[in-house]
Amino acid sequence: MSQQPKSNRKLLTLLVLGCVGMFGFGFALVPLYDVLCDALGINGKTSSTASTYEAVVVDKNRLITVEFIAHVQSGMAWEFTPQVNRIEVHPGELTHAKFLAHNLSTKDTVGQAIPSVSPGQGAAYFNKTECFCFNQQPLAASATAELPLIFYVDPDLPESINTLTLSYTLFDITDKVGGSAEQGAAK
């Protein structure tokens, strides 16, 4: 019978080590995911801060098609669309685009847009100097706003990439920022 407590202690030790290991692995997943996506070029993340535009030589011999896609979180009462769905730009050329947002609800709401670029390898070459995605977007009930985007495609974009797709998903963050849109919401 003396073997029973030793066996239980060993099993308990293995279970505790297994739990600690799984907990640690859960924390390691985020950086592992980022490293794996960067290595495979599939993350499509763009910079979350504004790039500065320093005059570069515009490549007038090459055209890149930039497509815009807008999605709204399920259940969010906003319309969110690009003003144009597709434009052609020369690499290095500073380009302006606009998205339109309309709050369909009867309450003030705050939205936050999360961008993604496809193909993922092109994300590093898509530079935003101004973007509505850098800030929260308060919008009063039934209000409409023009959301600006100013960007350029780096001339070093690989020749194999001729089309970049910029996709935004708009999320309702009203509850996370205090329950209502700010008084200065766009009208």
N, C-alpha and C positions, 0 to 999 in steps of 0.2 A: 504493500500500500504506500510505501514511501516514494515510489516512482510517480504516483498520481500528481502530487503537488509540483514536482520538478517539471513534469510534462505540461501541466497547466501554466506554469510560469514561462516556459519556453514558448508556448503557443501565444500567451498574452504579449510577450516581448515581440514576437514576429508580427502580430496584429498591430501593435502600436507603431512599430517601424514601418509597416506597410501604409498605415494612415498618414504618418509624417511624410513618407516618400510621395504619396499621391497628392498631399497638400502642397508640397514643394514643386511637384511637376505642374500643378495647376498654375502657380505663380510664374513658372518658367515658360508657359505656353505663349504668352503675349510676345516676349522678345524673340522666342524661337520662330513664331509665325512671321514677325517682321523680317528677320534674317532670311528665312526661307523665301518669302515673297520678293525681297530685294534680289536675292540670288537668281531666282527664276524670272524676274521681271514681270510679276503678275499683280503687284499691289495697286498700281494705278493711283497712288496717293499724290496729291499736289501739295505744294508748300502751303502751310497755314498762315504764312506771313507774306506781306507785300514784297515783291522784288523791286529793285530799283532799275529803271531803264536807262542804260547808258547807250548812247547812240552807237549802234553797231552797223556794219555794212549790210544793207538789205539785199538779199539774194533775189533779184528781179527775174532770174532765169528759172525759178522754181516756184510752184504753187502748192500749198498744203490746204486740203479741205478740213475745216474745223466744223464738226457737227455738234449741236447743242441738244441736250435732252433734259427734261425737268420732270421730277416725280414728287408727289406729295405723300407724306406718311398717311397710312390708312386711318380714316376717321378724322383727319384734319380738314376743317372746312375752309380751305383756301384753293383758289385756282392759281397755278404757277406755271408760266410758259415762257419760252424764249421768244423774243421779238422776231428773230429769224431762226430757222432751223439749221441752216448751213451757210457758211461763207468760205471764200477762198482767200488765203492770205499768203504774202511772201514772207519767208523766214526773216526775222529781224524787224519786221514792220509792226509798229505799235497799232493795235486794233481796238476799237470800241464796240461793245455789244451791250444789249440791255435785255433784262428779263422783266416780266410783268407779274406782279403779285396782287391778288384781290382776295380780301377777307370776306368770305360768304356768310360768316356767322354774325350773330347779334351781340357779340362780346369782343372786347379788345383781346388781341392774341399776339404772342411773340413767337417768331419762327427762327430757326437756325438752319442754314443750308450746308450740307456736307458734299464736297466735290469728289469726283473720281475721273481719271483719264484712261481711255483705252486707245491703243494697246498700252499696257503697263510700262513698257520700255519708253514710251513717249512722254510719260509724266514728268520726267526730269528735264525735259526740253520745253515744257509748257509753263510759262512764267506769267503770273498775275501781278500787275502793279497796283491795281485797285479791284476789289471784289466784295460784293455784298456778303460773301461767305465768311469774311474776316470778322463780321459783327453780327450781333443778334438783330433781328428785324421786327420791331414792334409795329403793329398795324391795327388801327382802330376798327371797330365794327363797321362792316360794309365799305371800308376804305380800299383804295387801290394805290399801288406804288410802283415806280420804275426803279429797278435795281440794276446799278451799273456794274459792268465788268470791263476792265482794260487789261489787255494781255499782249504778249508777243511770243512767237515760237522761235526758239533758239536756232540760229542758222546751222548749228552743229547736229541738228536732228538727222539721224541716219537716213540715207537715201532710200532705204527699203520701206520707210514709213511715209505714206502720202496722205493719210487721213488720220486725224485725231478726233476722238469723240469725248466731249466734256459733258459729264452727267452730274446733275445736282439732285440730291434728295433733300426735301425740306421737312424738318421735324418741328412739331409743336413743343416748345420748351416753356410755355407760359407758367406751368406749375413749378418749374425748377427756378424761375427768376422772380418769384414773389406773387404769383397768382394773377397778374394783369399786365397788360401792355403799359409802357411808360406814357406819361402825359403827352410827350412829344411825338406820338405815333404819326406816321405818314398819313396824309389824307388824300 
